[in-house]
Amino acid sequence: MAPADVDAGAVAQHWWQSLLDGFARGSDLHVPLVVLAAIVAAAVVLSVPLATWRWFGLYVTFVHELGHAFAALMTGRVVHGLRIGLNHSGQLVSSGRRGAGAVWSGFWGYPAPAVVGAALVWAASAGWSGAALSSGAVVLLVSLVFLRNFTGIAVALGSALIAQLLVLFADATTVSYVGLGLGTALLVGSVRDWFKVVSVHTRRRSELASSDAYLLARSTGVPSFLWLAGFAVVIAASVAGSIWWLLGIVAG
């Protein structure tokens, strides 16, 4: 056997073992206030300035579309593919019975980044950051099956590469801090996207066809503002829960 083959096998084995080890629960996290403030500040820098949002927003859109896809699969619909545009647009193609399944899938776009963000914050606070990271690494790899354009594939591969490197080389504390930062950034990004879709309904109505709330209103007859309110309730609950968990991990 060639040395290169041995090395490749050893690396694969190490990666697999690291992935499995990540599912073990670590100790509860306690973070000095100054460190937590720095993590939150880094998350805001990722999600608010246009220069960084241009790129991080693609990841938020990716999570948005995965929310649609996962909700569709939950109801037995078939996911044929999804696309992500450089302008932060996204499109999921699925088929199946119309009705509740299509509505359920249509709802879980905008709330998805907030729910995932809250899950990451909770996982870090409870010692499950490794499990969250390992699960995310698997989801990112599986999602490649559904992606149908270069931008989507690039976002998934880049995210998967970062997740795999963390699985392989990062210590537990680093993984926890990354989980907190990414979770908080997703929460901020979700709030930002909600205000963006509200602006589509109030000031940029020529873009209504891009709004999930508008599409849901057309298919159900329920007014758009109620769907926007539904998104807001889930996002607000995710943010509130995350703030509670963040406050709970501040070291005394």
LOPA-134547 format. One record per atom (N, C-alpha, C): residue in one letter; z, y, x. Coordinates in steps of 0.1 Angstrom, whole numbers, plus 2048, in hexadecimal, padded with zeros to 3 digits. Each point is the difference from the previous one (the first is absolute). Example, Ala and Ser with C-alpha at 12.3 -4.5 7.8 and 13.67 -1.06 7.14 Angstrom:
% residues 2
TIRO A 84E 7C7 884
TIRO A 800 80C 7F7
TIRO A 800 80C 809
TIRO S 7F9 80B 7FC
TIRO S 800 80B 809
TIRO S 808 80B 7F8
//
This chain:
% residues 252
TIRO M 800 7F4 809
TIRO M 800 80C 7F7
TIRO M 800 80C 809
TIRO A 7F8 80A 7FC
TIRO A 7FF 80C 808
TIRO A 80C 809 7FF
TIRO P 804 807 80B
TIRO P 80B 809 7FF
TIRO P 800 80A 7F4
TIRO A 7F4 805 7FD
TIRO A 7FE 809 7F5
TIRO A 804 7FA 7F3
TIRO D 7FC 7F3 7FF
TIRO D 804 7F9 7F3
TIRO D 80F 7FE 7FF
TIRO V 806 7FD 80B
TIRO V 80F 7FF 800
TIRO V 806 80D 7FD
TIRO D 7FC 80B 806
TIRO D 805 80D 7FD
TIRO D 7FF 804 7F1
TIRO A 7F4 7FD 7FB
TIRO A 7FD 803 7F2
TIRO A 809 7F8 7F7
TIRO G 802 7F4 803
TIRO G 808 7F7 7F8
TIRO G 80F 805 801
TIRO A 804 804 80B
TIRO A 80E 805 802
TIRO A 802 80D 7F8
TIRO V 7F6 808 801
TIRO V 801 80D 7F8
TIRO V 801 7FD 7F1
TIRO A 7F7 7F7 7FC
TIRO A 800 7FD 7F1
TIRO A 80D 7FA 7FC
TIRO Q 806 7F7 808
TIRO Q 80D 7FA 7FD
TIRO Q 80B 80B 800
TIRO H 7FF 809 80A
TIRO H 80B 80A 800
TIRO H 7FE 809 7F4
TIRO W 7F4 804 7FC
TIRO W 7FE 808 7F4
TIRO W 805 7F9 7F4
TIRO W 7FD 7F3 7FE
TIRO W 804 7F9 7F4
TIRO W 810 7FF 800
TIRO Q 806 7FD 80B
TIRO Q 80E 7FF 800
TIRO Q 807 80E 7FE
TIRO S 7FA 80A 805
TIRO S 805 80E 7FE
TIRO S 7FF 804 7F1
TIRO L 7F5 7FB 7FA
TIRO L 7FE 803 7F2
TIRO L 80A 7F9 7F7
TIRO L 803 7F3 804
TIRO L 80A 7F9 7F8
TIRO L 80E 805 803
TIRO D 803 804 80C
TIRO D 80D 806 803
TIRO D 803 80C 7F9
TIRO G 7F5 808 7FC
TIRO G 802 80C 7F9
TIRO G 806 7FE 7F2
TIRO F 7FF 7F4 7FB
TIRO F 805 7FE 7F2
TIRO F 80F 7FD 800
TIRO A 806 800 80C
TIRO A 80F 7FF 800
TIRO A 806 80D 7FE
TIRO R 80B 800 7F8
TIRO R 807 80D 7FD
TIRO R 808 804 80C
TIRO G 7FF 80D 803
TIRO G 808 806 80B
TIRO G 80C 806 7FB
TIRO S 807 808 808
TIRO S 80C 807 7FC
TIRO S 7FD 80C 7F8
TIRO D 809 805 7F8
TIRO D 7FE 80C 7F8
TIRO D 7FE 80B 80A
TIRO L 7F8 80A 7FC
TIRO L 7FC 80B 809
TIRO L 809 80C 7FE
TIRO H 804 805 80B
TIRO H 808 80D 800
TIRO H 7F9 809 80A
TIRO V 7FC 80C 7FB
TIRO V 7F8 809 808
TIRO V 807 80D 802
TIRO P 801 806 80C
TIRO P 806 80D 801
TIRO P 7F8 80A 7F8
TIRO L 807 80A 7FB
TIRO L 7F9 80A 7F7
TIRO L 7F5 807 808
TIRO V 801 803 80C
TIRO V 7F6 807 807
TIRO V 7F4 7F7 802
TIRO V 802 7F3 802
TIRO V 7F4 7F7 801
TIRO V 7F9 7FE 7F2
TIRO L 808 7FF 7F6
TIRO L 7FA 7FF 7F2
TIRO L 7F8 80D 7FD
TIRO A 806 80C 804
TIRO A 7F8 80C 7FD
TIRO A 7F3 800 808
TIRO A 800 7FB 80C
TIRO A 7F4 7FF 808
TIRO A 7F6 7F7 7FA
TIRO I 804 7F5 7FA
TIRO I 7F7 7F6 7FA
TIRO I 7FA 806 7F4
TIRO V 808 807 7F7
TIRO V 7FB 807 7F4
TIRO V 7F6 80B 804
TIRO A 804 807 80B
TIRO A 7F7 80B 804
TIRO A 7F2 7FA 805
TIRO A 800 7F5 807
TIRO A 7F4 7FA 804
TIRO A 7F8 7FB 7F4
TIRO A 807 7FB 7F6
TIRO A 7F9 7FB 7F4
TIRO A 7F9 80C 7F9
TIRO V 807 80C 7FF
TIRO V 7FA 80C 7FA
TIRO V 7F4 804 808
TIRO V 801 800 80D
TIRO V 7F5 804 809
TIRO V 7F4 7F7 7FD
TIRO L 802 7F4 7FE
TIRO L 7F5 7F6 7FD
TIRO L 7F9 804 7F3
TIRO S 808 804 7F6
TIRO S 7FB 800 7F2
TIRO S 7FD 80E 7FB
TIRO V 804 80B 807
TIRO V 7FE 80D 7FA
TIRO V 7F5 808 807
TIRO P 800 802 80D
TIRO P 7F6 808 806
TIRO P 7F2 7FA 7FE
TIRO L 7F6 808 7FE
TIRO L 7F3 7FB 7FE
TIRO L 7FA 7F8 80B
TIRO A 804 804 80D
TIRO A 7FA 7F9 80B
TIRO A 805 7F2 801
TIRO T 80C 7FD 7FC
TIRO T 805 7F2 801
TIRO T 7FD 7F9 7F2
TIRO W 801 807 7F5
TIRO W 7FD 7FA 7F3
TIRO W 7F2 7FB 7FF
TIRO R 7F7 807 807
TIRO R 7F2 7FB 800
TIRO R 7FF 7F1 804
TIRO W 809 7FC 809
TIRO W 7FF 7F2 805
TIRO W 80B 7F7 7F9
TIRO F 80C 805 7FF
TIRO F 80A 7F8 7F9
TIRO F 7FD 7FF 7F1
TIRO G 7FA 809 7FA
TIRO G 7FC 800 7F2
TIRO G 7F7 7F4 7FD
TIRO L 7F8 7FC 80B
TIRO L 7F8 7F4 7FE
TIRO L 808 7F3 7FE
TIRO Y 80B 800 807
TIRO Y 80A 7F4 7FE
TIRO Y 806 801 7F2
TIRO V 804 80C 7FC
TIRO V 806 801 7F3
TIRO V 7F6 7FC 7F5
TIRO T 7F3 804 802
TIRO T 7F6 7FB 7F6
TIRO T 7FE 7F1 801
TIRO F 801 7FA 80C
TIRO F 7FF 7F2 801
TIRO F 80B 7F9 7F8
TIRO V 80D 805 801
TIRO V 80B 7FA 7F8
TIRO V 7FD 803 7F1
TIRO H 7FB 80B 7FD
TIRO H 7FD 803 7F2
TIRO H 7F6 7F6 7FA
TIRO E 7F6 7FD 808
TIRO E 7F6 7F6 7FB
TIRO E 806 7F2 800
TIRO L 808 7FD 80A
TIRO L 807 7F2 800
TIRO L 809 7FF 7F4
TIRO G 806 80B 7FB
TIRO G 808 800 7F4
TIRO G 7F8 7FC 7F4
TIRO H 7F4 806 7FF
TIRO H 7F7 7FC 7F5
TIRO H 7FC 7F1 801
TIRO A 7FD 7FC 80D
TIRO A 7FC 7F2 802
TIRO A 80B 7F6 7FC
TIRO F 80C 803 805
TIRO F 80B 7F6 7FE
TIRO F 803 7FF 7F1
TIRO A 800 80C 7F9
TIRO A 802 800 7F2
TIRO A 7F6 7F8 7F8
TIRO A 7F3 802 805
TIRO A 7F5 7F8 7FA
TIRO A 802 7F1 801
TIRO L 804 7FC 80C
TIRO L 802 7F2 803
TIRO L 80C 7FA 7F8
TIRO M 80A 809 7FD
TIRO M 80B 7FB 7F8
TIRO M 7FC 7FD 7F2
TIRO T 7F6 806 7FB
TIRO T 7FC 7FD 7F2
TIRO T 7F4 7F6 7FF
TIRO G 7FD 7FA 80B
TIRO G 7F5 7F6 800
TIRO G 7F2 806 802
TIRO R 7FF 80D 802
TIRO R 7F3 805 803
TIRO R 7FB 7FC 80E
TIRO V 7F3 801 802
TIRO V 7F9 7FC 80C
TIRO V 7FD 80C 808
TIRO V 805 802 80C
TIRO V 7FD 80B 808
TIRO V 7F4 7FD 809
TIRO H 7F5 808 7FE
TIRO H 7F4 7FE 808
TIRO H 7FF 808 80D
TIRO G 807 80B 800
TIRO G 7FF 808 80C
TIRO G 806 80E 7FE
TIRO L 804 806 80B
TIRO L 804 80E 7FF
TIRO L 7FB 808 80C
TIRO R 7FE 80D 7FD
TIRO R 7FA 809 80A
TIRO R 809 80C 801
TIRO I 800 806 80C
TIRO I 808 80C 803
TIRO I 7F6 80A 807
TIRO G 800 80C 7FB
TIRO G 7F8 80B 805
TIRO G 807 809 80A
TIRO L 7F9 806 809
TIRO L 806 809 809
TIRO L 806 80C 7F9
TIRO N 7FC 803 7F4
TIRO N 805 80B 7F8
TIRO N 80D 7FC 7F8
TIRO H 805 7F4 804
TIRO H 80C 7FB 7F9
TIRO H 7FD 7FA 7F2
TIRO S 7F4 7FE 7FD
TIRO S 7FC 7FA 7F3
TIRO S 801 7F1 802
TIRO G 802 7F9 7F5
TIRO G 800 7F1 800
TIRO G 7FA 7FA 7F4
TIRO Q 7FC 7F4 801
TIRO Q 7FA 7F9 7F5
TIRO Q 804 7F1 800
TIRO L 805 7FB 7F5
TIRO L 803 7F2 7FF
TIRO L 7F6 7FA 7F6
TIRO V 7FA 7F5 803
TIRO V 7F7 7F9 7F7
TIRO V 807 7F3 7FC
TIRO S 803 7FE 7F3
TIRO S 806 7F4 7FC
TIRO S 7FA 7FC 7F2
TIRO S 801 7F4 7FC
TIRO S 7FB 7FC 7F3
TIRO S 80A 7F7 7F9
TIRO G 7FF 7FF 7F3
TIRO G 809 7F8 7F8
TIRO G 800 805 7F2
TIRO R 80A 7FB 7F9
TIRO R 801 805 7F2
TIRO R 804 80F 800
TIRO R 7FA 807 7F7
TIRO R 805 80E 7FE
TIRO R 80D 800 7F8
TIRO G 806 80C 800
TIRO G 80D 801 7F9
TIRO G 80B 802 809
TIRO A 80B 7F9 7FD
TIRO A 80D 803 808
TIRO A 7FE 7FE 80F
TIRO G 7F8 7F5 804
TIRO G 7FF 7FE 80E
TIRO G 7F9 80B 807
TIRO A 7F5 805 7FA
TIRO A 7F9 80C 806
TIRO A 809 80C 801
TIRO V 808 802 7F5
TIRO V 808 80C 800
TIRO V 80B 7FF 80A
TIRO W 806 7F4 801
TIRO W 80B 7FD 80A
TIRO W 7FA 803 80E
TIRO S 7F4 7FB 803
TIRO S 7FA 802 80D
TIRO S 7FD 80F 802
TIRO G 7FC 807 7F6
TIRO G 7FC 80E 801
TIRO G 80C 809 803
TIRO F 80C 7FC 7FB
TIRO F 80C 808 801
TIRO F 805 800 80F
TIRO W 800 7F4 806
TIRO W 807 7FE 80D
TIRO W 7F8 805 80C
TIRO G 7FA 80C 7FF
TIRO G 7FA 806 80C
TIRO G 809 80A 806
TIRO Y 802 80B 7F9
TIRO Y 808 80B 805
TIRO Y 80E 7FC 803
TIRO P 807 7F8 7F7
TIRO P 80E 7FD 803
TIRO P 801 7F6 80C
TIRO A 7F6 7F9 804
TIRO A 801 7F5 80A
TIRO A 805 805 80D
TIRO P 7FB 80B 806
TIRO P 806 804 80D
TIRO P 80F 804 7FF
TIRO A 804 805 7F5
TIRO A 80E 804 7FE
TIRO A 809 7F3 7FF
TIRO V 7FB 7F6 7F9
TIRO V 807 7F3 7FE
TIRO V 801 7F9 80E
TIRO V 7F5 800 807
TIRO V 800 7F9 80D
TIRO V 809 808 80A
TIRO G 7FF 80E 7FF
TIRO G 809 808 809
TIRO G 80E 7FD 7FD
TIRO A 804 800 7F3
TIRO A 80E 7FD 7FD
TIRO A 804 7F2 805
TIRO A 7F7 7F6 7FE
TIRO A 803 7F3 805
TIRO A 803 7FF 80F
TIRO L 7F8 808 808
TIRO L 802 801 80E
TIRO L 80D 806 804
TIRO V 803 80B 7F9
TIRO V 80D 807 802
TIRO V 80C 7F6 7FD
TIRO W 7FF 7FA 7F5
TIRO W 80B 7F6 7FC
TIRO W 801 7F5 80A
TIRO A 7F4 7FA 804
TIRO A 800 7F5 80A
TIRO A 806 804 80D
TIRO A 7FD 80C 805
TIRO A 806 805 80C
TIRO A 80F 802 7FF
TIRO S 805 805 7F4
TIRO S 80E 803 7FF
TIRO S 808 7F3 7FE
TIRO A 7FA 7F5 7FB
TIRO A 807 7F4 7FD
TIRO A 7FE 7F5 80B
TIRO G 7F9 804 80B
TIRO G 7FE 7F7 80B
TIRO G 7F4 7F7 7FF
TIRO W 7F7 803 7F7
TIRO W 7F4 7F8 7FD
TIRO W 7F3 806 805
TIRO S 801 80A 80A
TIRO S 7F4 806 805
TIRO S 7F6 7F6 806
TIRO G 805 7F6 807
TIRO G 7F8 7F6 806
TIRO G 7F8 7F9 7F6
TIRO A 807 7FC 7F5
TIRO A 7F9 7F9 7F5
TIRO A 7F5 808 7FA
TIRO A 803 80D 7FE
TIRO A 7F7 809 7FA
TIRO A 7F4 802 809
TIRO L 802 801 80D
TIRO L 7F5 802 809
TIRO L 7F7 7F3 801
TIRO S 807 7F5 800
TIRO S 7F8 7F3 801
TIRO S 7F8 7FE 7F3
TIRO S 806 803 7F5
TIRO S 7F9 7FF 7F3
TIRO S 7F4 809 800
TIRO G 803 80D 804
TIRO G 7F5 809 800
TIRO G 7F5 7FC 809
TIRO A 803 7FA 80C
TIRO A 7F6 7FC 809
TIRO A 7F7 7F5 7FA
TIRO V 806 7F7 7F8
TIRO V 7F8 7F6 7F9
TIRO V 7F7 806 7F5
TIRO V 806 809 7F8
TIRO V 7F8 806 7F5
TIRO V 7F4 808 806
TIRO L 802 807 80B
TIRO L 7F6 807 806
TIRO L 7F4 7F7 805
TIRO L 804 7F5 805
TIRO L 7F5 7F6 805
TIRO L 7F9 7FA 7F4
TIRO V 807 7FD 7F5
TIRO V 7FA 7FA 7F4
TIRO V 7F7 80A 7F9
TIRO S 804 80D 801
TIRO S 7F8 80A 7F9
TIRO S 7F2 802 805
TIRO L 7FE 7FC 80D
TIRO L 7F3 801 806
TIRO L 7F5 7F8 7F7
TIRO V 805 7F6 7F9
TIRO V 7F7 7F8 7F8
TIRO V 7F9 808 7F5
TIRO F 808 80A 7FB
TIRO F 7FB 808 7F5
TIRO F 7F9 80D 803
TIRO L 801 804 80D
TIRO L 7FA 80D 804
TIRO L 7F1 7FF 801
TIRO R 7F9 80B 7FC
TIRO R 7F1 7FF 7FF
TIRO R 7FA 80C 807
TIRO N 807 808 808
TIRO N 7F9 80B 807
TIRO N 807 802 80D
TIRO F 7FA 807 809
TIRO F 805 801 80E
TIRO F 80D 808 801
TIRO T 801 80A 7F8
TIRO T 80C 808 800
TIRO T 80C 7F8 7FC
TIRO G 7FF 7F8 7F5
TIRO G 80B 7F8 7FC
TIRO G 803 7F5 80A
TIRO I 7F6 7FA 806
TIRO I 803 7F6 80A
TIRO I 807 806 80C
TIRO A 7FB 80C 805
TIRO A 806 807 80B
TIRO A 80F 803 7FD
TIRO V 803 805 7F4
TIRO V 80E 803 7FD
TIRO V 808 7F4 800
TIRO A 7FB 7F5 7FA
TIRO A 808 7F3 7FF
TIRO A 802 7FB 80E
TIRO L 7F6 800 809
TIRO L 801 7FA 80D
TIRO L 809 808 809
TIRO G 7FF 80E 7FF
TIRO G 809 808 807
TIRO G 80F 7FE 7FC
TIRO S 802 800 7F3
TIRO S 80E 7FE 7FB
TIRO S 805 7F2 804
TIRO A 7F7 7F6 7FF
TIRO A 804 7F2 803
TIRO A 803 7FF 80F
TIRO L 7F8 807 809
TIRO L 803 800 80E
TIRO L 80D 806 804
TIRO I 804 80B 7F9
TIRO I 80D 806 803
TIRO I 80B 7F7 7FB
TIRO A 7FE 7FA 7F4
TIRO A 80A 7F7 7FB
TIRO A 802 7F4 809
TIRO Q 7F5 7FA 805
TIRO Q 801 7F5 809
TIRO Q 807 803 80D
TIRO L 7FD 80C 806
TIRO L 806 804 80C
TIRO L 80F 802 7FF
TIRO L 804 805 7F4
TIRO L 80E 802 7FE
TIRO L 807 7F2 7FE
TIRO V 7F9 7F7 7F9
TIRO V 805 7F2 7FE
TIRO V 803 7FA 80E
TIRO L 7F6 802 809
TIRO L 801 7F9 80D
TIRO L 809 806 80A
TIRO F 801 80E 800
TIRO F 806 806 80C
TIRO F 80C 809 7FC
TIRO A 802 804 7F4
TIRO A 80A 80A 7FD
TIRO A 80E 7F9 7FE
TIRO D 80B 807 803
TIRO D 80D 7FB 7FE
TIRO D 804 803 7F1
TIRO A 80B 7FB 7FC
TIRO A 804 801 7F2
TIRO A 803 80F 7FC
TIRO T 806 807 809
TIRO T 802 80E 7FD
TIRO T 7F3 808 7FE
TIRO T 7F7 7FE 809
TIRO T 7F3 807 7FF
TIRO T 7F9 7FC 7F3
TIRO V 800 7F4 7FD
TIRO V 7FA 7FB 7F3
TIRO V 806 807 7F4
TIRO S 80E 801 800
TIRO S 807 806 7F5
TIRO S 7FC 80F 7FF
TIRO Y 7FF 807 80C
TIRO Y 7FD 80E 800
TIRO Y 7F1 802 7FB
TIRO V 7F7 7F8 804
TIRO V 7F2 801 7FC
TIRO V 800 7FD 7F1
TIRO G 807 7F6 7FB
TIRO G 801 7FE 7F1
TIRO G 804 80C 7F8
TIRO L 80B 806 805
TIRO L 805 80C 7FA
TIRO L 7F6 80B 800
TIRO G 7FA 802 80B
TIRO G 7F6 80B 801
TIRO G 7F4 7FE 7F8
TIRO L 7FA 7F3 800
TIRO L 7F5 7FD 7F8
TIRO L 803 801 7F1
TIRO G 80B 7FA 7FC
TIRO G 804 801 7F2
TIRO G 801 80E 7FB
TIRO T 807 809 808
TIRO T 802 80E 7FC
TIRO T 7F2 807 7FF
TIRO A 7F7 7FD 80A
TIRO A 7F3 806 800
TIRO A 7F8 7FC 7F4
TIRO L 801 7F3 7FC
TIRO L 7F9 7FC 7F4
TIRO L 806 807 7F3
TIRO L 80D 802 800
TIRO L 806 807 7F4
TIRO L 7FB 80E 800
TIRO V 7FF 807 80B
TIRO V 7FB 80E 800
TIRO V 7F2 800 7FC
TIRO G 7F8 7F6 806
TIRO G 7F2 800 7FD
TIRO G 7FD 7FD 7F1
TIRO S 809 7F8 7FA
TIRO S 7FE 7FD 7F2
TIRO S 803 80C 7F7
TIRO V 80A 808 804
TIRO V 803 80C 7F9
TIRO V 7F4 80A 801
TIRO R 7FB 801 80C
TIRO R 7F5 809 803
TIRO R 7F4 7FC 7F8
TIRO D 7FD 7F3 7FF
TIRO D 7F4 7FC 7F8
TIRO D 802 802 7F1
TIRO W 80D 7FF 7FC
TIRO W 803 802 7F1
TIRO W 7FC 80F 7FD
TIRO F 805 809 808
TIRO F 7FD 80E 7FE
TIRO F 7F1 803 801
TIRO K 7F9 7F8 808
TIRO K 7F1 801 801
TIRO K 7FA 7FC 7F3
TIRO V 804 7F5 7FB
TIRO V 7F9 7FB 7F3
TIRO V 804 809 7F5
TIRO V 80C 806 800
TIRO V 803 80A 7F5
TIRO V 7F7 80C 801
TIRO S 7FD 804 80D
TIRO S 7F7 80C 801
TIRO S 7F2 7FD 7FB
TIRO V 7FC 7F3 801
TIRO V 7F3 7FC 7FA
TIRO V 800 802 7F1
TIRO H 80B 7FE 7FA
TIRO H 801 802 7F1
TIRO H 802 80E 7FC
TIRO T 804 808 809
TIRO T 803 80E 7FC
TIRO T 7F7 80B 806
TIRO R 7FB 7FD 80D
TIRO R 7F8 80B 806
TIRO R 7F2 7FB 805
TIRO R 7FF 7F3 802
TIRO R 7F3 7FA 805
TIRO R 7FB 7F6 7F7
TIRO R 7FE 804 7F4
TIRO R 7FC 7F6 7F5
TIRO R 7F2 7FA 802
TIRO S 7F8 806 809
TIRO S 7F3 7FA 803
TIRO S 802 7F3 807
TIRO E 80C 7FD 806
TIRO E 803 7F4 807
TIRO E 808 7F5 7F7
TIRO L 800 802 7F3
TIRO L 808 7F8 7F8
TIRO L 7FC 7F1 801
TIRO A 7F4 7FD 802
TIRO A 7FB 7F2 801
TIRO A 807 7F9 80B
TIRO S 806 807 80A
TIRO S 807 7F9 80B
TIRO S 80F 7FD 7FD
TIRO S 805 804 7F4
TIRO S 80E 7FF 7FD
TIRO S 803 7F3 7F8
TIRO D 809 7F9 805
TIRO D 804 7F4 7F9
TIRO D 806 803 7F3
TIRO A 807 80B 7FF
TIRO A 806 804 7F3
TIRO A 7F5 803 7F5
TIRO Y 7F5 806 805
TIRO Y 7F5 803 7F7
TIRO Y 7F9 7F3 7FC
TIRO L 7FE 7F7 809
TIRO L 7FA 7F3 7FD
TIRO L 808 7F8 7F6
TIRO L 80D 800 803
TIRO L 809 7F9 7F7
TIRO L 800 806 7F2
TIRO A 800 80D 7FF
TIRO A 7FF 807 7F3
TIRO A 7F3 7FC 7F9
TIRO R 7F5 800 806
TIRO R 7F4 7FC 7FA
TIRO R 800 7F2 7FB
TIRO S 806 7F7 807
TIRO S 800 7F2 7FC
TIRO S 80B 7FC 7F6
TIRO T 80A 808 7FF
TIRO T 80B 7FD 7F7
TIRO T 802 80A 7F4
TIRO G 7FB 80C 802
TIRO G 803 80A 7F6
TIRO G 80D 807 802
TIRO V 808 7FC 809
TIRO V 80D 806 803
TIRO V 7FD 80D 809
TIRO P 805 80B 7FD
TIRO P 7FC 80D 807
TIRO P 803 7FF 80F
TIRO S 7F8 806 808
TIRO S 802 800 80F
TIRO S 80E 805 804
TIRO F 805 80A 7F9
TIRO F 80D 805 805
TIRO F 80B 7F5 7FF
TIRO L 7FF 7F7 7F7
TIRO L 80A 7F5 7FF
TIRO L 7FF 7F7 80C
TIRO W 7F3 7FD 804
TIRO W 7FE 7F7 80C
TIRO W 805 807 80C
TIRO L 7FE 80D 801
TIRO L 805 808 80C
TIRO L 80F 800 800
TIRO A 806 801 7F4
TIRO A 80F 7FF 7FF
TIRO A 805 7F2 804
TIRO G 7F8 7F6 7FC
TIRO G 804 7F3 804
TIRO G 800 7FE 80F
TIRO F 7F5 805 807
TIRO F 800 800 80E
TIRO F 80C 807 806
TIRO A 803 80C 7FA
TIRO A 80B 808 806
TIRO A 80D 7F9 7FF
TIRO V 802 7F9 7F5
TIRO V 80D 7F9 7FE
TIRO V 802 7F5 80B
TIRO V 7F6 7F8 802
TIRO V 801 7F6 80B
TIRO V 802 806 80E
TIRO I 7F8 80A 802
TIRO I 801 807 80D
TIRO I 80E 807 802
TIRO A 805 806 7F6
TIRO A 80D 807 801
TIRO A 80B 7F6 801
TIRO A 7FF 7F4 7F9
TIRO A 80A 7F6 802
TIRO A 800 7FA 80E
TIRO S 7F4 7FF 806
TIRO S 7FF 7FB 80D
TIRO S 806 809 80A
TIRO V 7FD 80D 7FE
TIRO V 805 80B 809
TIRO V 810 800 7FF
TIRO A 805 800 7F4
TIRO A 80E 801 7FE
TIRO A 807 7F4 806
TIRO G 7FB 7F4 7FE
TIRO G 806 7F4 806
TIRO G 800 801 80F
TIRO S 7F5 805 806
TIRO S 7FF 801 80F
TIRO S 809 80A 805
TIRO I 802 80B 7F9
TIRO I 80A 80A 805
TIRO I 80E 7FA 800
TIRO W 803 7F8 7F6
TIRO W 80D 7F9 7FF
TIRO W 802 7F7 80C
TIRO W 7F6 7F8 803
TIRO W 801 7F6 80B
TIRO W 800 807 80D
TIRO L 7F9 80B 802
TIRO L 800 808 80C
TIRO L 80E 806 803
TIRO L 806 805 7F5
TIRO L 80D 806 802
TIRO L 80B 7F5 803
TIRO G 7FD 7F4 7FB
TIRO G 809 7F5 803
TIRO G 800 7FB 80E
TIRO I 7F6 803 807
TIRO I 7FF 7FA 80E
TIRO I 804 80A 80B
TIRO V 804 80C 7FC
TIRO V 804 80A 809
TIRO V 80D 7FC 807
TIRO A 7FF 7FF 80D
TIRO A 80C 7FC 807
TIRO A 80B 80A 800
TIRO G 80C 7FC 7FD
TIRO G 80C 809 7FF
TIRO G 804 805 80E
//
